[in-house]
């Protein structure tokens, strides 16, 4: 095992509502949604119509630019609604699940006997290829490209993140199968990053055909982009792929059984969650399937698919994202606070500086909400970003280059190395309330358009 990489910069957000390590229920979804918006740069082609019957694993969408890449239904049932937005943009394919699930059977064979092209073909037919994310840009991996390496972060430091060892405690045989298969797709191998606090105790360290790295430090130490930056930085012209442990397990289950089984343990978390715990569910499940975990009104709750820093506000009528295994329930901050930051004592507020007295109680957890505690203001030079970003880039200059749409400067300041999640903490601590993730997203979209 390699030497530990100790990251000195970062910030753990002390928010209430961590999920207890128990499975509170097994969710039987009523309706699930396949969402093209979960995939950056996807131009979807619809393969079904309202009223069509589908099996779990039946193709629902295809990528117009790579027709062999399919997106399949996580359940068997009936297509009930095709949801479109402005300019008829395809937003969701909603499927009403059957009471008894039926699976499309795939002929897989022995993984040891498969070559790289056969592995790719199987994953694309089953709808599992989109689980591989390509950097730069965070797009679906291009099957025509051989990546420099494939990277996996075996732990998450995001606020209230699901415990990977608990979530995957019964699936390490499947993960090993997936590692064996994916190692055929690159000459650089599979690189798995472990939490240094438990590197020798986690079942992940027993996986074969992988290279291990250990990381210690505060969030974002668990971000795969930060890990890649310290293991093998992405230069112009480089291509790497990443995949989450949850998706590794899904690929392994498919290769071992021939079935598209996307069931997973999902952490229901947050200050507004009643009895936060884990549920067994599916990507695309409705937030309403979690009604036992929140007050019946739900009017003052933000429903986030993912964590509070990078998740998507989907609303009570929304659906879990393809990549997510966490739901965060947090109070909508819509109240005006008299005097605001000028109050001398604010014992219920957390501050990253010494503005309040939270630094005197470092172990305290806070019932945070979505209030900004101030409005947008001038984007001034500051060192606050660099205090929470353990990467050798200049985030202020990068974001300003994105605002200016200066591609040369964006390249110089590290656009190839980061996705929105890597700069999420910069947005959280920003004194100017700048929407850094949105600006970076626009910059990445510009790069994709201009560098294609």
N, C-alpha and C positions, 0 to 999 in steps of 0.2 A: 504494500500500500504506500502511496506517495506521502510526502511530508504534508502536514496540515497547513492550510492557507488560512491565516487568521486575519479577518477583516476588521479593522479598527473603526470604520465609519458605518453609520446606520442608525436605525431607530425602531424600537419595538413599541407599537401603539397599545397602551394599556386599556383596552376596551372590554367591557363586561360581556358575558354571554358565551363562553367557550362551551362546546358540546361535551357532555359527559360521555365516557367511553361505554356506552350501552346502545343497543339497537332498539329504539322505541317502537318501531312498527315496520312492517313490510307493506309498501304502498302498492296498491293495485290501481294503476292510472286509468282514469276515465277517458281522457283525451291527451294525446301527445302531439308535439309540433316538431317538424323538421324545418330548421331555420337556415336558409342560405346566408343570412347576415352574420352567422357565426364564423364565416370563413372570409378572410380578407382577399379581395381581388377576384372572388368567384363570379363568373357569369353563368348563372344556372339555366339549364334547359329542363323544363317540366316533363316528366315521363308518365304522369298519372292524371286522371280527371276525377272530379267529384263523383262519388258513388262507386269508385273502383275498390275491389277487395285486394288486400295486400297481406303477405306473410311477413313475419320478422325476418329481415334480410332481403326483402323485395326492393328493387331499385325504385326510387321516387324522383330523384333528380340526377342530372349528369352535368359535368363541366363542359361548356360549349367549346372551350379551347383545347381540352383534353378529354374527348368523349369517353375514353375507357375508365375515367375516374367517376365512380358512381357514389351516390348518397342514398342510403337504404333506410327502410322503416325499422325503428326499434321494437315495434309491436306488430302483431297481426290484428287486422281490423278493417275498417272502412274509411276511405278518404271522405271527410265530411265538408271541408272548406279549404279553398285556395285563397289566401289572404294576400292582397296586393296593396302597395302604397302609391306614392306620387309617380306619375309617368308609368304606371302599371308595374312598378318594381316588385318582384316577387319577395314577400316577407316571410311567409309561413305556409307549410302544408300541414293541415291539422288532420289527425287520424283518430277515430274513435276505436278504442281497443276492445278486442273480444274478451269475453269472460275467461275463456281457455285459450292460451297462447299456442300458436303453431309456427314452426320455424322452417324456413327454406333450407334444404340440406345441400351442403357444398361438398364436393369430392376433394379432400385435401391431401390425403396420403401422409407418409412419414416426412417430417420436416428435414431430417438428415439427408433425405434423397432429393430434396428440392434444390434447384439452382436459383440464382438471383432473379432471373426473369419470371420463373414460376411463382416465387414469393410475391413479386410485384403484381402479377396477374391475379393471384388469389385475393390479395388485399384490396385491389381496385374493384373486383367483382363484388366483394362482400361489403363494400362501403367503409372499410377501415383505413384505406390509404389517407384520407384527410386527417387522420390522427397524427401524421408526420408533418411537422411544421418546419418550413425552410427559412433560414436566415442567410442573408439580410431580408428584411421586410416582414417576416412573420406570415408568409403565404403558404398555401398547400405545397408540399414537396413536389418538385418536378421529377417524374419517374425517369426522364431521359438523362438526368444528371447523376453522377456519382459524387456524393458529398465527401468533404474532407474527413468527417467523422460524424457520429451520432451521439448526442449528449442527453443525459437523463439526470434530473435532480430528484434524489430519493427522499427529499424532505422539503417542507415549505415553512417559511418564516412569516408569511403574510398574516395579518390580523385574524385570529380565531380560525386559522386554517385547519383542515381535517388532519388527523394524525395518520400518516401513511402506513405505519406498521399496523395500526388497528384496522384501518380500512382494507388492507390487503393481506391480513393475517392468514387467510386460507388460500391464497392465490399465488404463492411463490413458485409453484411448479409451472403454472401458466406463464408467469413472468420469465422463467428460465427458457421456456419454449420460444417466447417472443424474442428474447435476446439472441438465441441461437439462429433464429430466422433472419433477424435484421442485420446481424453481423455479416451476412452474405452480401449486403447491399453497399458496403463501404470497405475500403482498404485501411481506413484509419481506426476502425474498431468502435466498440460501444464504450462510452465514458460515463461512469455513474458517480455522482457526487454524493457523499454521505455527511451527515451531521457529526462533527468531531466529538460531540458530547456522548454519542452512543455508537460510534463507528464499529466497534468490535462486537457490540451486542445486538445489532440489527440483523435480521435475516437477509437483508440486501447484500451484506458483505460476503455471503456464501455463494452468490451467483457466479457462474463460470462464464468464460468467453467475454469478460469485461475488464476494463481498466478502472481502478478506483481512485478517487480523490476525496479528501476530507476538508471541510470548511467549518470555521467557527466565527461567530459574530452575530450581530443583530440583523434584522431585516434591512436590506434585501439579500442576505447571505444565501437564502434558499432559492433565489431566482436563477434559472438556468442561464440567462444572459450574462449575469454577473459572474457566474462560474466559468463560462466560456471565455470571458474577458481575461481571467487569470490563468486559465489552462492553455488556451490556444486562440488568441485574439483573431477576430474576423477582419481580414484585410480586403481591399478592393479586389474583386475577382474570386474571392473564396466563397464556398457554399458549405454550410453545415445544416444538419437536420437535428431537430429536438423532438422528444416525445415524453409525455408524462407517465409515471408509473401506473396510473389508472388505465391509460390507453394500452400500455404494455400488457397488462392483465387481460384486457379485452381481446387483443390480438392473439395472445396465448390460448385463451379459451376457444377462440375460433379455430386455431390450428390444431387444437387437441380434440375438438368435438365436431367440427364442421358446421357449427351453428353461430349465427350472429347474435350473441348474447351480450348486451350492453348494460346489464344490471350492475349496480354499484352502490356502495354505501355513501350516503350524502350527509354531511354535517349541517344540521340546522342550528344556526348560531345567532348571536346579537343580543343587545339589551332588551329588545321587544319580544324575544323568543320566550315562550313559556316552557320551562323544562327543556332547555336546549340539549339535543342528543342526536343520534344518527338514525336515519331511515334508509331502508333499501328501496331504491327507485331506479329511474331510467333518465337519460338525457332527454329533454323535451317534455318532461312531466310538468303538469300545471302547478303553480303556486297554491292553488286552491286545494290540492291534495295534501297540503300541510296545515290545514285549518286547525288541527289540534294544538298547533304550536303558537298561535297568536289569538288575540282578542277578536271576537266575532265581527266587530265593526271594521277593523283594518283601515280605518280612514286616516289615521295619523301614522301609518307605518310605510316605510319605504322597503319594497321587496327587491333585494339585490341577488341576482344570480352571480355568485362569486363572492369575493371579499370586498370590504368597504373601500379599499384603495383603487381597485381595478375592475370590480364587478360592474354588471349592467343593471340599471334600474328598469325592471321589467313590469312592475305593478302587480297587483293581486291577480289580474287576469293573464299574466305572462307565463313564460315557460322557462325551464332550466336550460342553460346553454350546453352545447355538445361537449365542451371541454371541462365543464364545471362539476365539482363534487362538493360544493358548499353553497348554502343559501344563508344570507345575512338579513336579519330583520332589525331595522333601526328606526328610531323616531324621526319623522319629518320635522326639521327645525324651521317652523314658520312663525316663531314668536319674536317680538321686538324686546330687547333687553335694555332696561333703563340704565344709563351710564356706561354699560358695556365694559370694555377693558379698563375703564377708569376706576372701577370699584376696587377698594383697597384689599378686600378679602374675597377670594372666589375658590372656596375649598372643593367645589364640585366640578371645577374646570381643570383640564390638563393643558400644560404649556410646554413646548419644547425648549423654551428659554427659562429664565428665572423671573418672568413677568408675574406669575402667580406662585403659590407655595407648593405646587405639586412636586417640585424637586425634593421636598423634605419627606415625601411619602412615596418612595420609588416603587413599592410593591402594590400600591393602591390601584384598583380597576375603576374605570369611569363609565357612567351611563351616557355615552356620547350620542349626539344627534347630528343632523345634517346642516345646522346653522354655520354660515361662513364666518361669523364673528368679525364682520367688516365687509367692505365692498371693494371691487376692483380699483386699482390705482396705478400710478406710473410704474413701469417695469424698470426698476433701478438695479444697478450692479450690487451684488451682495455675495457673501460667502456662505449663506445658509444652505444652499444646495450642496456645495462640496462637503459639508459636514455629515450629510446623510447618504452620499453616493460613493460607494467604494469602488470606483472605476477611474481610470486615468484618462478622463475626458473633461471638457469644459462645458458643463450643461447650460450655463447662461449664454455662451457664445453659440452653442448648437441651436438653442431655441430661437435666438434672434436671427440666426441664419435661416431657419425654417420660416420665420415671419417674413423675412426679406426674399424668400424663394431663391436664395443664392446657393445653387447646387454645389459649386466648388467649395464654398465654406462649409456646407453641410457634410461633404465628404471629409474635409480636413478635421472637423470637430467630432466625428464619430458616428454618423448616421447609420453606418453599416452594422454597428455593434449593439444598438439598443432598439427595444420596442417600448411601448407605452408603460408596461409594468415596471421597467427598470428605472423610470423617472417619476413613478407615482409618488414616492416620498418627497421628491422635490416640490411637487404640487401641494402636498399636504402642509409642508412647512413654509410655503411661499408667503412672504409678508404682503406681496402685491396682489394676491388672489388670482394669479395668472393660471389659465387652464392649460397647463403644460402638456398633459397627455393629448388633448385635442390638437394643439399646435403641432406636436410631434407626429401625430397621425396624419395631418395634412401634409407635413413634410415628407413622410414615407410615401404617401400617395403620389406626390409630385415626382419623387425619385423613380417610382415604378413606371410612371407615364413617360418621363423623359429619358430614362436609361434602358427602356425596353428594346 
